[in-house]
Structure formats: C-alpha cells, structure tokens
Amino acid sequence: MAHPIRQAAAEIAGALKSVADVNPAFMTAPDKAAALVELAAVEARVAELRLRVTADAADVAEETGARDAGAWTASATHRRRGDCAADLRLASALGERPVLAAALREGRVNLDQARVIASALAKLPAEVSSSVVDEAEAALVGYADRFDPTELARLGRRILDVIAPEIAEAVEARHLADLEASAHHRMRLGLRALGDGTTRISGLIPDASAARLATYLHAFTNPRRDDTTPPADPSLVEEGPNADSTLVEVRAKRASKPSEPTSNPVPYGRKTAQAFCHLLETLDPTRLPIHGGDATTLVVTMSLDSLRADLATATLGNPAPGDSHDRITAAEARRLACTGGIVPAVLGGKSEVLDLGRSQRFFNRAQRRALAIRDGECRAEGCHIPAPWCEAHHAGTPWAAGGRTDLADGMLLCSHHHHRAHDPTYATERIPEGGVRFHRRT
C-alpha cells in the first residue's frame, strides 16, 4: 500500500487531470477570481508538503552520493540548483518554525512570504531570546494576511521595534556596528577597460558612502531631467559658502517655465552615468591627496598638431604598471583642458615638451562666481541650465590657440553644450545676445 503522502500526490494529480481540458475562458469573472485565490492556497500547501519531505530526504542523497537533498532534487527534477538549494534551506527553517510551517500548510502564507519571514527571523541578532523570536514569528505570520513579500521584508527588518521596543535600539546599534565593520572589510572597487571606449566599474561600498554618492549624483541629475526641461530660474539659485560643491540647493520662489514633452527621454541609468562623469570633472584637485609629489593631477599628452586638428587623438593619464594608456579625441582633450585638475602636455615634433599647463590656466573660484553672476545660466541658445551646474569654457580665443583664462574669454556652458563646443562635427556661432548657437557641420 502506498504511503499517504504519495496517495495524496496521486489524488492531486488525478484532480488536475480531470480539468486538464477545461477552458477557463468560459468561467465568470467571480469564478476566475475565486479560483486564482484558491489555487494559490493549494499551491502553497503542496509546496509545504514538498518542503516537509525535502527536510527529511538526506537519506535519498546518501543513496545516490549526491551532496544533499537539494542537489539530488535539482538532478532528478531538472530544476535550477540555486532554487533547490534555497528550498532546502527553507525546508530546514520550517522544521524549526512550527507557526510558519503551519501557516504555509494551511495556505495562509504563500511560498514567497514564507521565504521572507524565515530570512527575517534568521537575521535577528543572536542575543535575542528564543521567546522574542517566537513572538516575531507569530507577528510576521499574522502580517502575511495583509502584506506582500516586499512589505513583509521591510516589516521584518523592524520587527523588534514592534514586539520588543525596550531592546530594539540597543540590538540594532550593535547589529549596525557589525554590518559597518563588515562593509568596510568587504568593500571593493574595480575598473576594467572593455576596449570599446568604455570602462566597466564594479564594486561594493558601504551604504553610507553609497548614500553620499547618490546625493551628489542627484545634484547633477535633478535639474536636468532631460535636455528639454528647463530648471528653476537661475537668478533664484542661492550660492552658499561652498558654491562650487557638488551639492547645490536650489530654491525656486516661482515656478519655472513649463517644458515641452520630449519624444526620446534619456534613460535614468545614462543620466546617472553622465552625472558621475560630471562629478569627477568638478572635483577640486587642490583638495585631493598629494600623489607623486604633487597635487593629484591628470595629464593629457598630445602633439601640437593634434591639439589644433579637428580629428586627432591624445593620451590620457599616467597608467599604473600593466595598464594600457587610454586614448581620447583631441576635441575631448580640449574640453577637459577647460576644467580644473587636467594638465595638458603639448609635445613638439621630437616629443619635446612645448608647454605644460599650469593650474592658473583654469578658471578659479572667483572667476567662476563672476561668470555665474554675469551669465546666470548656460549661454547656448535656448538652454536654461543654471550657473551652478555649468562649466567654464574658453569661448573667445580657444585655449589651443593661446586663449586667456579671463572673464572676457570665459563663458558658461552646461556639460551637454560644453561637449558640443569641443565636438568637431559641430560649428559654433556667436549670437547678438552674447551666447552661442550650435549647428552640425555639413
């Protein structure tokens, strides 16, 4: 005689077979709604039964030499190993959590909710007593009637505030201290050039540093959600003592002009990447650590002919041993030369250094403020990006042709139009109002 669990599985299979050819299209809407809820409950109950068997299936793995019941199940049922390993962990957790197991068995908790609850309970600090853990289990199972897995996970992280507020703060402080210490130990950052003009950045950094970076990036992305959205009136932007900081507070006392919808909005990920590049370009090199006996500086090397040519290249940076030199266009090098922290090294025909740029070549803070007062916003025709988010550009006589770094030759351009100013495929035209107009060369 078959085991009762196998009999139940056979009966379930038979019941499903009896409706295999039934078309749900002919069900009424109320019947469909009820069926979806009922089948979800049945699915949860079947999953609990499967996990209950999995928890006691170590002997099955031993008979076949499998690593564990999860690995055996993955091979026998052709499922992903990661999913089966997660099932085995949940099955073990349910064996120690009778309230959660009963709720799953009765269909009051679905499989996703059960995983979240089990994970939340496992993450409670070791010093929390078993009675408090039991209370947390009961509370989270009760919340499952109203909250989805995402909301349950959020509640699980703060469950001690609900059931044991007298110890929650102290426990959380110790837990956060452990997390912060672990984060500083595990943090990593890597850069890998892909050979297609881009470099992949991958890493793991502490939450506090990530939050700070996100705030800085928001300072760049928020005022220019797309190229057609004008930000707040530049005259209403307040500059504090740290006016050149990446964090600028904009207080609009009146609404900005309505923007026309754009048909091709810039993806948020690309905007964030642009903001990150902009952030690097606005770092003050005089506040960076001493590197190689001098303030941290990036050197762009090119020949004099390349400097003056529209289509030419330059070498960027002093690579570490084993790294290759990064190549950029001469146009990009000329644009970078307008910003602080970039020293252009111009070579003659025999590679002798004709000119090595000095920090005085760049617009200083006082000049930037003067340009902000004079220009107020990006001087490109039709652009209204405010001064705090603009870059100083040598607009009169180009730097490559000996232009001076003074207010007469200076002009504010947003990052987008500063790139255009150094793009050889675009021509610039000064307009009567003092700004510039761009058009693609034919």
Secondary structure as GFF3:
##gff-version 3
##sequence-region A 1 442
A	DSSP	alpha_helix	4	18	.	.	.	ID=ss1
A	DSSP	three_ten_helix	24	26	.	.	.	ID=ss2
A	DSSP	alpha_helix	29	55	.	.	.	ID=ss3
A	DSSP	alpha_helix	58	64	.	.	.	ID=ss4
A	DSSP	alpha_helix	69	77	.	.	.	ID=ss5
A	DSSP	alpha_helix	81	96	.	.	.	ID=ss6
A	DSSP	alpha_helix	98	105	.	.	.	ID=ss7
A	DSSP	alpha_helix	111	122	.	.	.	ID=ss8
A	DSSP	alpha_helix	130	143	.	.	.	ID=ss9
A	DSSP	alpha_helix	149	157	.	.	.	ID=ss10
A	DSSP	alpha_helix	159	163	.	.	.	ID=ss11
A	DSSP	alpha_helix	165	186	.	.	.	ID=ss12
A	DSSP	beta_strand	188	193	.	.	.	ID=ss13
A	DSSP	beta_strand	199	204	.	.	.	ID=ss14
A	DSSP	alpha_helix	207	221	.	.	.	ID=ss15
A	DSSP	three_ten_helix	222	224	.	.	.	ID=ss16
A	DSSP	three_ten_helix	234	236	.	.	.	ID=ss17
A	DSSP	alpha_helix	268	281	.	.	.	ID=ss18
A	DSSP	three_ten_helix	285	287	.	.	.	ID=ss19
A	DSSP	beta_strand	290	291	.	.	.	ID=ss20
A	DSSP	beta_strand	294	295	.	.	.	ID=ss21
A	DSSP	beta_strand	298	303	.	.	.	ID=ss22
A	DSSP	alpha_helix	304	308	.	.	.	ID=ss23
A	DSSP	beta_strand	313	316	.	.	.	ID=ss24
A	DSSP	beta_strand	326	329	.	.	.	ID=ss25
A	DSSP	alpha_helix	330	336	.	.	.	ID=ss26
A	DSSP	beta_strand	342	347	.	.	.	ID=ss27
A	DSSP	beta_strand	353	356	.	.	.	ID=ss28
A	DSSP	three_ten_helix	359	361	.	.	.	ID=ss29
A	DSSP	alpha_helix	365	375	.	.	.	ID=ss30
A	DSSP	three_ten_helix	387	389	.	.	.	ID=ss31
A	DSSP	beta_strand	390	394	.	.	.	ID=ss32
A	DSSP	three_ten_helix	399	401	.	.	.	ID=ss33
A	DSSP	beta_strand	410	414	.	.	.	ID=ss34
A	DSSP	alpha_helix	415	421	.	.	.	ID=ss35
A	DSSP	beta_strand	426	430	.	.	.	ID=ss36
A	DSSP	beta_strand	436	440	.	.	.	ID=ss37
###
